[in-house]
């Protein structure tokens, strides 16, 4: 049951971010290649690391955006 839930979650993420010109057959081929290369036990560990990296990237992006907005706000207040 966990494996099927993991598959649907992974497929949903792939479909959301990479679905441009990829069809189901191409995504299935990529999934099979990843399974052969990493093995069934390494894939969850790999996906956790990938998720952690994406989360850290988004946090850094949000921090930069917040600093830019604060700088603009300070500049506007100084100009008044």
ZADRENVEX-7328 format. One record per residue (C-alpha): residue number from 1; x, y, z. Coordinates in Angstrom, 3 decimals. Layout:
R     n         px         py         pz
R   NUM          X          Y          Z
...
***
This chain:
R     n         px         py         pz
R     1      0.000      0.000      0.000
R     2      2.813      2.429      0.840
R     3      4.515      1.764     -2.486
R     4      1.381      2.554     -4.483
R     5      0.788      5.766     -2.503
R     6      4.422      6.730     -3.081
R     7      4.017      6.061     -6.820
R     8      0.890      8.211     -7.144
R     9      2.488     11.033     -5.120
R    10      5.648     10.908     -7.238
R    11      3.683     10.703    -10.470
R    12      1.580     13.692     -9.371
R    13      4.707     15.738     -8.682
R    14      6.255     14.742    -12.002
R    15      3.027     15.547    -13.816
R    16      2.773     18.960    -12.150
R    17      6.333     20.111    -12.806
R    18      7.533     18.269    -15.888
R    19      4.497     17.405    -17.959
R    20      5.324     19.757    -20.858
R    21      5.952     17.340    -23.741
R    22      6.187     14.151    -21.685
R    23      3.453     11.578    -22.050
R    24      2.603      8.724    -19.736
R    25      4.875      6.281    -21.584
R    26      7.899      8.566    -21.266
R    27      7.280      9.123    -17.562
R    28      6.842      5.382    -17.055
R    29     10.140      4.748    -18.852
R    30     11.909      7.309    -16.651
R    31     10.399      5.713    -13.523
R    32     11.606      2.259    -14.608
R    33     15.116      3.568    -15.322
R    34     15.243      5.286    -11.915
R    35     14.024      2.093    -10.247
R    36     16.723      0.043    -11.990
R    37     19.479      2.550    -11.211
R    38     18.654      3.250     -7.569
R    39     16.710      0.194     -6.450
R    40     13.464      0.128     -4.536
R    41     15.000      0.872     -1.153
R    42     17.018      3.922     -2.182
R    43     14.236      5.791     -3.976
R    44     12.381      7.039     -0.845
R    45     15.688      8.266      0.577
R    46     16.463      9.996     -2.707
R    47     13.021     11.629     -2.843
R    48     13.354     12.849      0.761
R    49     16.650     14.484     -0.121
R    50     15.136     16.012     -3.240
R    51     12.190     17.363     -1.253
R    52     14.509     18.787      1.383
R    53     16.576     20.512     -1.308
R    54     13.489     21.992     -2.958
R    55     12.212     23.182      0.432
R    56     15.554     24.859      1.227
R    57     15.577     26.516     -2.201
R    58     12.057     27.864     -1.691
R    59     12.960     29.162      1.781
R    60     16.004     30.974      0.390
R    61     13.907     32.382     -2.466
R    62     11.287     33.666     -0.027
R    63     13.966     35.234      2.196
R    64     15.472     37.095     -0.767
R    65     12.034     38.272     -1.859
R    66     11.260     39.464      1.684
R    67     14.568     41.370      1.924
R    68     13.960     43.071     -1.425
R    69     10.439     44.093     -0.413
R    70     11.708     45.448      2.931
R    71     14.441     47.406      1.132
R    72     11.908     48.943     -1.231
R    73      9.631     49.783      1.690
R    74     12.514     51.453      3.605
R    75     13.507     53.419      0.499
R    76      9.923     54.651      0.056
R    77      9.694     55.678      3.721
R    78     13.025     57.544      3.515
R    79     11.864     59.406      0.412
R    80      8.762     60.759      2.190
***
